[in-house]
Amino acid sequence: FGDRMISQEDTKTWFKVKNVTLGTIRQKSKNILLLIDDRICNFTVNGKLYDDKTVAQEFGCHKNALFMKNKWHNTQCTQQLLESNEQFLNDVGRNEKVLVNSQFVLTPMPPSGVQDAIKLLTGVNSLRPVSLVRQLYKKDVLEKFVRDRGGDNWNLVLLDFIDLCPQFVRFLIGLNSPRTLEVLEATLATKDGDEVGVKSAAKELVKRKCTLYLLDFQQDLGLAVSEGTLHLKYKFDDDESVDCVIPFDQDTEYLICDDSFLCRDDEQD
């Protein structure tokens, strides 16, 4: 990785987890932080003892515990994975000294009994990681779980097969936006020509004051119908307002977020 690696000297000067920004990282052209398991930070080669400080100085590999809180939940049960992540985040709290990694990856497990073996043989269950992840990426599972807790202290999020959830990835990135999203108008037009104001419901779905993610229009906005047209007007900060007309049915998702901060040259938090 060469000069793009964050060195031991960097961690003593500008790279402090509590206050380093994306702008500084881009300015320094150093965007690789290599962490290694604590168990392999101490070893001997040709009589020379390497500890975590020596490894960091000579190889740019840093002791995991110094920079990250992480937990592998080791389950293939979707509900257990979500509950375990929620408990992990509550236990860690708002920790500004280290990165907090929420792991949303289901782990294939061997059959624990005859019934599990039969389900595998008949194709009801599968040990293929992509089969497991499809359970997790249903829009009413992981996406709703994180969306509804958008104000929590999410930091790093570990995902697998991210090509299966592009909108969700954009939502996570959008949570970092420094700009404020304001819902100005939100009105539902049904097929029968009726109009219903849903501005309050839409405003409640704005997370971290910057992102609106509609996963199920009927459920999210408290509607009596599953199909119709949403007239939405919004703006970011002092920008001009945006008017959009969104036809929807039970399968429609819609995301409003600002990820333009990733392309700016000025320093952002």
Secondary structure, DSSP 4 states (H G I P E B T S, - for coil): -GGGBPPHHHHHTT--TTT--HHHHHHHT--B-EEE-GGGS-EEETTEEE-HHHHHHHH-EEEHHHHEEE-------HHHHHHHHHHHHHHH-S-SSSEEEEE--PPP----SHHHHHHHHHTSS---HHHHHHHHTSTTTHHHHHHHTTTS---EEE-S-GGG-HHHHHHHHHTT--SPEEEEEEEEE-TTS-EEE-HHHHHHTEETTTEEEES-HHHHHT-S-S-EEEEEEEEETTSPPEEEEEEE-TT--EEE---GGGG-SS---
